[in-house]
Amino acid sequence: MNPVKKQIPVLIHRGKPVCESLIIVQYIDEVWNQKSPLLPSDPYQRARARFWADFVDQKIYSLGKQVWLSTGEAQEAAKKELLDTFKLLEES
């Protein structure tokens, strides 16, 4: 249902696709106007959340794909980079 990348994540709401993690989070916050929003109300904290969501979209998904589709030394290098990236996320 992602018209450009043909990949997940995709939220289907009322039969229409909403694509990309951060856009989905923002959409949920806007549509359901929750008492406990997914994104922080503080502009700086919201910017940080958006940064890390974009980082995951750009880095984690591509590394996961490399791990899944490669073999041998290329796969091992992708695994190491993915683990290093997870450690970076945990430290932030």
C-alpha positions in Angstrom: 0.0 0.0 0.0 3.1 2.3 0.1 2.8 3.9 -3.3 6.5 4.8 -3.6 8.6 2.4 -1.6 6.3 -0.6 -1.6 7.4 -1.4 2.0 6.1 -1.2 5.6 5.2 0.4 7.8 1.8 1.4 6.4 -1.3 2.3 8.5 -4.6 1.7 6.7 -7.2 4.1 8.0 -10.7 4.2 6.4 -9.2 2.4 3.4 -6.5 4.9 2.8 -2.7 4.3 3.4 -0.6 6.4 5.7 3.1 5.6 5.1 6.4 5.9 7.1 6.8 5.6 10.9 7.0 9.2 11.8 4.2 10.3 9.6 2.0 7.5 11.0 2.8 8.7 14.6 1.9 12.3 13.7 -1.3 11.2 11.9 -2.4 9.2 15.0 -1.8 12.1 17.2 -3.8 14.4 15.0 -6.7 12.1 14.2 -7.3 10.6 17.6 -6.3 13.8 19.6 -5.4 11.6 22.6 -5.1 12.6 26.2 -1.7 10.9 26.1 -0.2 11.8 22.7 2.6 9.7 21.2 4.8 12.7 20.6 5.9 15.0 23.4 4.3 18.4 23.8 7.7 20.2 24.3 9.0 21.4 20.9 12.6 20.3 21.6 11.6 16.8 22.9 9.2 16.5 19.9 12.1 17.4 17.5 14.3 14.7 19.2 11.6 12.1 18.8 11.2 13.0 15.1 15.0 12.8 14.7 15.2 9.3 16.1 12.1 8.1 14.3 13.6 9.3 11.0 16.9 7.7 12.0 15.1 4.3 12.5 13.3 4.7 9.2 16.5 5.5 7.3 19.1 3.4 9.1 17.5 0.4 10.8 15.3 -0.7 8.0 18.1 -0.5 5.4 20.5 -2.4 7.6 17.9 -5.1 8.4 17.3 -5.5 4.7 21.1 -5.9 4.2 21.3 -8.6 6.9 18.3 -10.4 5.5 19.4 -10.4 1.8 23.1 -10.7 2.0 25.4 -13.7 2.8 28.9 -14.3 4.1 31.1 -11.4 5.0 28.7 -8.8 3.7 26.0 -10.2 6.0 28.4 -10.3 9.0 29.4 -6.7 8.4 25.7 -5.7 8.2 25.0 -7.5 11.4 27.8 -5.7 13.2 26.6 -2.3 11.9 23.0 -3.1 12.9 24.1 -4.1 16.4 26.2 -1.0 16.7 23.3 1.1 15.6 21.0 -0.5 18.2 23.6 0.3 20.9 23.6 3.9 19.7 19.8 4.0 20.0 20.0 2.5 23.6 22.5 5.2 24.6 20.5 8.1 23.4 
